[in-house]
Amino acid sequence: MNKNVGGLDRILRIIVGLVLIALAVFGIFSPWGYVGVVPLFTGLIGWCPAYLPFGIRTCKLP
């Protein structure tokens, strides 16, 4: 499993994930806000399975 999510992409995923989860916890957003776990997780591990079929890579090649 090679990393395919780069620096800025990772930061944005983590921020969006945390915001969505926080909105769901405080009841501002529907329980669907817990879908924020997906961008948070992919941002933390640096790998996105959705990028694979399209050959997308936002990080530098090793």
C-alpha positions in Angstrom: 0.0 0.0 0.0 2.0 3.0 -1.3 1.0 6.5 -0.2 -1.0 8.4 -2.8 -2.2 11.4 -0.8 0.2 14.4 -0.5 0.8 17.1 2.1 -1.9 19.7 1.3 -4.4 17.1 0.4 -3.8 15.3 3.7 -4.2 18.5 5.7 -7.4 19.4 4.0 -8.8 15.9 4.5 -8.0 15.9 8.2 -9.6 19.4 8.7 -12.7 18.5 6.7 -13.0 15.2 8.6 -12.7 16.8 12.0 -15.2 19.6 11.1 -17.8 17.1 9.8 -17.4 14.9 12.9 -17.6 17.9 15.2 -20.8 19.2 13.5 -22.4 15.8 13.8 -21.4 15.5 17.5 -22.9 18.9 18.4 -26.1 18.2 16.4 -25.5 21.0 13.9 -25.2 18.6 11.1 -27.1 15.4 10.5 -25.7 12.0 11.7 -24.4 11.7 8.1 -21.6 14.1 9.3 -19.9 11.0 10.7 -18.9 10.2 7.2 -16.1 12.6 8.1 -14.3 9.6 9.5 -13.4 8.6 5.9 -11.4 11.8 4.9 -9.9 11.9 8.4 -8.7 8.3 8.2 -7.4 8.6 4.6 -5.6 11.8 5.6 -4.0 10.2 8.6 -2.8 7.2 6.8 -1.9 9.0 3.5 -3.6 6.5 1.2 -7.0 6.8 -0.6 -8.5 3.8 -2.3 -10.6 6.0 -4.5 -7.5 7.4 -6.2 -6.3 3.9 -7.3 -8.7 3.3 -10.3 -8.0 6.8 -11.7 -4.2 6.7 -11.1 -4.3 9.9 -9.1 -1.4 10.7 -6.9 -1.0 14.0 -5.0 2.3 13.1 -3.3 5.7 13.1 -4.7 7.0 9.8 -6.1 9.5 8.0 -3.9 
